[in-house]
Amino acid sequence: IPVPYSCAHRPSHLHPKATTNMSQKNSSQPCSPKVDIMFMKTHKTASSTFLNILFRFGEKHHLQFAFPDSRNDFFYPSLFQRSQVKDYKPGMCFNIICNHMRFNAPEVAKLLPLDTSYITILRDPAELFESSFHYFGRLVPFTWKIPGDDKLAEFLLDPHGYFDPKGFNYFYLKNLLFFDFGQDNTLELEDPQVDEGIRSISERFHLVMLVEHFEESLILLKDALCWEMDDLLFFKLNARKGSTVSKLTPKLRARALEWNAIDWKLYQHFNQTFWQKVDAYGRQRMAKDVAELRRRNKEMASICIEGGSAVEASSIQETDMQPWQPIGEKSIMGYNLKKNVDKAHRKLCRKMLMPEIQYLTELGVNLWITKLWGHVRGIINW
């Protein structure tokens, strides 16, 4: 698949416009896979799992990624600028951009063909808030003064008493999804800018996936982009130990949704459009395809994974298979690759199990800032 130097000179016939409802087409009708993809990687939304799928798809088709330089994100939380892309020169064109960024539509568009498919993923905001509080809480200074062992519950009882909209890393703990999309996460829910922001996201993104229905999301992606079932195979990456997950009571869940009211409105909007797409695809057809994907993933797990499931960080034997951990603990689980994997599956198994940082390194990204931070954390045991 040709990757020209300039998007302006790309022959349009190579990449026909994505159809919004291909399910009405004859399923036997041939089509070419869509290879130009903008994946907006939101925080704590299984996006690392999807990134692994994209990395493997890009390698399979010899595609050109727009990667960050020196770290694994595009200088988040600053708004994305195309100058942040590794080895960028004016006029360059890419197939895929997918690392963490704070979305900036005009800058992103200048790197990609006009008919690029824009994809993103959302998660129930209460569950996302719990995950973000666990993962990033120690990086947000205003949380340091929260008393007690259950800081999450204490915060939700009086968030305004602790939250500082001018504090360092404040955005991790309020409407994080809306912030990731380049919007103002401190707006009041009734502010017209909230509806305008949701409308702009809806107009820009062709498919908004949901964590809670990840397999269904992948089937919709396969349909929209004309991919193959093999392209969708995955293992769940960056999963947390169950013992570290705070079970939100109905009262705390309600408080978390109230505190993240903009994200809740965003999620409800795209939850509705998601099921409209599923209905257009066909519920029975969807159930059949999801069952097939689960069967294939289970088969790959039996081929690739020692013990068949994820293990705690201390039990991961290979350094190259160790996932990045939150500050202060090792709560993110990973995998051990089977030692006797047959030659036909060895390479695929290793790729599917590889954490994001290691995969980026293998794809040629220099992550010296990320790795330096990792070494500093190791030295001070933080």
C-alpha positions in Angstrom: 0.0 0.0 0.0 1.7 3.2 -1.1 2.4 5.8 1.5 3.1 9.1 -0.4 5.1 11.9 1.1 2.2 14.4 0.8 -1.4 13.8 1.6 -2.4 16.2 -1.1 -1.0 13.9 -3.8 -2.5 10.7 -2.6 -4.7 9.0 -5.3 -8.2 9.1 -3.8 -9.2 5.8 -5.5 -6.9 3.9 -3.2 -8.9 4.8 -0.2 -12.6 5.0 -0.8 -14.7 6.9 1.7 -15.7 4.8 4.7 -19.4 3.8 4.6 -21.3 4.5 7.8 -23.6 1.5 7.4 -21.9 -1.3 5.4 -24.2 -3.9 7.0 -26.9 -3.2 4.3 -24.4 -4.1 1.6 -24.0 -7.6 0.2 -21.7 -9.3 2.7 -19.9 -11.1 -0.2 -19.0 -7.9 -1.9 -15.2 -7.4 -1.8 -13.7 -4.3 -0.3 -10.3 -3.0 0.6 -9.3 -2.5 4.2 -9.2 1.2 5.4 -5.7 1.9 6.5 -5.8 5.6 7.3 -6.8 5.9 10.9 -6.9 8.5 13.7 -7.4 6.7 17.0 -8.0 9.2 19.8 -6.5 7.3 22.8 -8.4 8.3 25.9 -7.2 7.5 29.4 -8.1 4.4 31.4 -10.4 3.1 28.6 -8.7 -0.2 27.5 -7.1 1.9 24.8 -3.7 0.2 25.3 -5.4 -3.1 24.3 -6.7 -1.4 21.1 -3.3 0.2 20.5 -1.8 -3.3 20.3 -4.4 -4.2 17.7 -3.4 -1.1 15.7 0.3 -1.7 16.0 -0.1 -5.2 14.6 -2.4 -4.0 11.8 0.1 -1.3 10.8 3.0 -3.8 10.7 0.9 -6.2 8.6 0.2 -3.5 6.0 3.6 -1.7 6.3 1.9 1.5 7.3 3.5 4.8 8.4 2.7 5.8 12.0 2.9 9.4 13.3 4.7 8.6 16.6 5.8 11.0 19.4 9.4 11.8 19.9 11.3 10.9 23.1 8.2 9.8 25.1 5.1 7.7 24.7 2.6 10.6 24.3 2.4 13.8 22.4 3.5 16.1 25.3 0.1 15.6 27.0 -1.6 17.6 28.5 -0.6 20.3 26.1 -2.8 20.5 23.0 -1.4 18.4 20.1 0.8 20.1 17.6 2.1 18.3 14.5 5.6 19.5 15.2 5.6 17.0 18.1 5.6 14.1 15.6 8.9 12.2 15.4 11.0 13.3 12.4 8.2 15.5 11.1 8.8 17.8 8.1 6.2 20.1 6.6 4.1 18.2 4.0 4.6 14.8 5.4 1.6 12.4 5.4 0.9 9.4 7.7 -1.5 6.5 7.8 -2.0 6.1 11.6 -1.8 8.4 14.6 -2.8 6.7 17.9 -0.7 7.8 20.9 -2.0 9.8 23.9 -2.6 13.4 23.0 -4.9 16.2 23.9 -7.0 16.4 20.8 -6.5 19.3 18.4 -8.5 18.6 15.3 -6.9 21.2 12.8 -3.4 20.0 13.7 -4.2 16.3 13.4 -6.0 16.8 10.1 -2.8 18.3 8.5 -1.0 14.9 9.0 -3.6 12.6 7.5 -5.6 12.1 4.3 -9.0 13.7 4.0 -10.9 10.4 4.2 -9.1 9.2 7.3 -11.4 7.2 9.7 -11.5 8.8 13.1 -12.0 6.3 16.0 -12.1 6.7 19.8 -13.3 4.8 22.9 -15.2 5.8 26.0 -15.9 4.3 29.4 -18.6 4.6 32.0 -17.4 7.9 33.8 -17.9 6.5 37.3 -15.7 3.5 36.6 -13.2 5.7 34.7 -13.0 8.1 37.7 -12.2 5.3 40.1 -9.5 3.9 37.8 -8.0 7.4 37.2 -8.0 8.2 40.9 -6.1 4.9 41.6 -3.6 5.3 38.7 -2.9 9.1 38.8 -4.0 10.1 42.3 -0.5 10.3 43.7 0.5 12.6 40.8 -2.2 15.2 41.8 -0.9 17.2 44.7 -4.3 18.3 46.1 -5.0 14.6 46.9 -2.1 14.5 49.3 -4.1 16.3 52.0 -7.1 13.9 51.8 -7.3 12.0 55.2 -8.1 8.4 55.8 -7.4 5.1 54.0 -10.2 5.4 51.5 -9.2 8.6 49.8 -11.5 8.1 46.9 -14.6 7.9 49.1 -13.4 10.8 51.2 -12.8 12.9 48.1 -16.3 12.2 46.7 -18.0 13.2 49.9 -16.7 16.7 49.4 -14.9 17.1 46.0 -15.1 20.9 46.0 -13.2 21.0 49.3 -10.2 19.3 47.8 -10.3 20.0 44.0 -8.1 22.8 42.7 -8.8 23.7 39.1 -5.4 25.5 38.9 -3.5 22.6 40.6 -0.9 20.5 39.0 -2.4 17.5 37.1 -6.0 18.5 38.2 -7.5 17.3 34.9 -7.0 13.6 35.8 -9.8 13.9 38.4 -12.6 15.7 36.7 -14.2 15.1 33.3 -11.0 13.5 32.0 -12.7 12.3 28.7 -13.9 15.8 27.8 -10.4 17.2 28.6 -8.7 14.6 26.4 -10.8 15.8 23.5 -9.4 19.2 23.9 -12.4 20.7 25.7 -12.7 22.6 29.0 -13.4 20.1 31.7 -14.3 22.7 34.3 -17.4 24.1 32.6 -20.8 24.0 34.2 -23.0 21.3 32.7 -25.5 24.0 31.5 -22.8 25.9 29.6 -23.6 25.9 25.8 -19.9 25.0 25.2 -20.6 21.5 26.6 -23.2 20.7 23.9 -21.0 22.4 21.3 -18.1 20.2 22.3 -20.1 17.0 22.2 -21.5 18.0 18.8 -18.0 18.6 17.4 -16.8 15.2 18.6 -19.9 13.6 17.1 -19.2 15.3 13.7 -15.5 14.4 13.7 -15.5 10.7 14.8 -16.9 8.0 12.6 -17.0 5.4 15.4 -17.0 5.8 19.2 -16.4 2.5 20.9 -17.4 1.6 24.4 -15.2 -0.3 26.9 -18.2 -2.1 28.4 -18.9 -3.6 25.0 -15.4 -4.0 23.6 -16.0 -7.0 21.4 -19.2 -5.4 19.9 -17.1 -2.3 19.2 -14.5 -4.3 17.4 -17.1 -6.0 15.2 -18.5 -2.5 14.3 -14.9 -1.4 13.5 -14.3 -4.5 11.3 -17.5 -3.7 9.4 -16.8 0.0 9.0 -13.1 -0.4 8.0 -13.4 -3.7 6.0 -11.0 -5.5 8.3 -10.7 -9.3 8.8 -11.5 -11.2 12.0 -7.8 -12.0 12.4 -7.1 -8.2 12.7 -9.3 -8.1 15.9 -7.6 -10.7 18.0 -6.5 -9.4 21.4 -5.5 -10.0 25.0 -6.6 -7.6 27.6 -3.6 -5.4 28.5 -3.0 -3.1 31.5 -5.6 -4.9 33.6 -5.6 -4.2 37.3 -5.5 -6.7 40.2 -9.1 -7.1 41.4 -8.0 -6.4 45.0 -7.0 -2.8 44.0 -10.3 -1.9 42.4 -12.6 0.1 44.7 -16.2 -1.2 44.5 -18.3 1.9 44.2 -21.4 1.8 46.3 -24.6 3.2 44.6 -24.2 6.4 46.6 -20.5 6.8 45.6 -21.3 6.0 42.0 -24.0 8.7 41.9 -21.5 11.2 43.4 -18.8 10.2 40.9 -21.3 10.8 38.0 -22.4 14.1 39.4 -18.8 15.2 39.8 -18.0 14.1 36.2 -21.4 15.3 34.8 -20.0 16.4 31.5 -18.3 13.1 30.9 -21.6 11.4 31.8 -23.5 13.5 29.3 -20.8 12.7 26.7 -21.0 9.0 27.5 -24.9 8.8 27.4 -24.9 10.5 24.0 -22.5 8.0 22.4 -24.0 5.1 24.2 -27.2 5.9 22.3 -25.5 6.2 18.9 -23.5 3.0 19.6 -26.6 0.9 20.0 -28.1 2.5 16.9 -25.1 1.2 15.0 -25.5 -2.3 16.6 -29.2 -2.3 15.5 -28.3 -1.3 12.0 -25.7 -4.1 12.0 -28.2 -6.6 13.3 -28.4 -7.9 16.9 -28.4 -11.6 15.9 -25.5 -11.1 13.5 -23.6 -9.2 16.1 -24.1 -11.9 18.7 -22.8 -14.5 16.3 -19.7 -12.5 15.4 -18.9 -11.6 19.0 -19.1 -15.3 19.9 -16.7 -16.1 17.1 -14.2 -13.4 18.2 -14.3 -14.7 21.8 -13.8 -18.3 20.6 -10.7 -17.2 18.5 -9.3 -15.2 21.5 -9.7 -18.1 23.8 -8.0 -20.3 21.3 -5.1 -17.9 21.1 -4.8 -17.7 24.9 -4.4 -21.4 25.0 -1.7 -21.2 22.4 0.2 -18.2 23.8 -0.3 -17.7 27.5 1.4 -19.7 30.2 -1.4 -20.7 32.6 -3.9 -19.3 30.2 -4.4 -15.9 32.0 -2.8 -12.8 33.4 -0.5 -12.8 36.4 0.7 -10.3 39.0 3.7 -8.2 38.1 5.9 -10.1 40.5 5.2 -13.3 38.6 6.1 -12.1 35.2 9.3 -13.8 34.2 10.5 -11.6 31.3 11.5 -8.0 31.8 10.2 -7.3 28.3 6.7 -8.4 29.3 6.5 -6.1 32.4 3.8 -3.4 32.0 4.3 0.2 33.2 3.0 0.5 36.8 1.3 3.4 38.6 3.4 5.3 41.2 3.8 3.5 44.6 2.6 0.0 43.7 2.6 -2.8 41.2 -1.1 -3.3 40.5 -1.1 -3.8 36.7 -1.0 -7.4 35.6 0.7 -9.0 32.7 1.5 -12.3 31.0 4.1 -15.0 30.6 4.6 -16.3 27.1 4.5 -20.0 26.8 8.0 -21.5 26.3 6.9 -24.1 23.8 4.8 -22.0 21.4 5.0 -23.5 17.9 6.9 -21.6 15.3 3.8 -20.6 13.3 2.4 -18.6 16.3 5.6 -17.5 18.2 5.9 -14.1 16.7 2.1 -13.3 16.9 1.9 -14.4 20.5 4.8 -12.2 21.5 3.3 -9.2 19.8 -0.1 -9.7 21.3 1.3 -10.0 24.8 3.8 -7.1 24.5 3.1 -4.0 26.7 2.8 -0.6 25.0 6.2 0.8 26.0 8.1 -2.2 24.7 6.1 -2.4 21.5 6.7 1.3 20.8 10.5 0.7 21.3 10.4 -2.2 18.9 8.6 0.1 16.3 11.6 2.5 16.5 10.3 5.1 18.9 13.0 6.7 21.1 11.4 6.8 24.6 14.4 8.3 26.5 12.2 10.7 28.6 9.7 8.0 29.5 12.5 5.5 30.4 14.5 8.1 32.4 11.4 8.8 34.5 11.0 5.0 35.0 14.6 4.8 36.2 14.2 7.7 38.6 11.0 6.1 40.0 12.9 2.9 40.5 15.8 4.6 42.3 13.5 6.4 44.8 11.2 3.4 45.0 8.2 5.6 44.0 
